């Protein structure tokens, strides 16, 4: 497996596949082309035999000088359970440390139990929310009315 920085051309390769990676759920809208133009230095691609097997879209906060944010991560269904997500996160952590950032934030849907468990395994803590869904603290209406999110925070050492 090779990990490299995101390139603008990766958009045209990934976007037609994204919804399939999520079993037909409409996820492509979460990856506008602007991410592939403006966050290449902090976003990553995993490849095997010249095929994209995973990606991480992340960036350094413009307003919080000690923070970074992971926006979206995906692993091709045929390559899951091979530590691709873990490797992408670890490479992002290293980039963030080099930029002297101390905190990484991310969010997920409260129904995405796999994502919640993964983030906790990677050292993220769930931030206090204003309500609980299935025993998990969430921020109500975080992404619009009725769209609650689990908020994560990881402090780098």
C-alpha positions, 0 to 999 in steps of 0.5 A: 500500500502506498500513501500519497497526497491528494491530487486534483485529478483524484476527484474524477476517479473517486466521485463516480465510486463514492456512493457504491463504497457506501452501499448506494447511500448518496455520499458524493455530495460531501466531497465537492471538488473544492476539497481536491483543489484547496486541501491537497497538502493535508489530504491523503490517498491510499493506493494499491496497484495504482487503484485508489483503496482509500482517502482522507480529506483533512485540513488545518483550521484557519481560525483555530491555530492549534487545531486540524479537522478530518472531514471525510474518510473512506475505504473501498469495501474490498479493502476494509479490515486491512488497516487502511483507515488507521494508516491514513489517520496516522499519516494525517496525525504526523502532518498535523504535528509537523504543522504544530497543531495539537488538536484534531476534530472530526464528526460522524452520524450517531447511527454510524457505530463503526465510525464511533468505535473506530474514532475511539480506537484511534484515541478520539474522545466524544465531546459532551453533547446536548442530548443522547442517542443510543447511549452516545452524546450528540450535538443536536442539529449540528448539520441542520435541523434534525441532523445530529452529530457525534463530535470527536476530539483528539489531543496530540502528544 
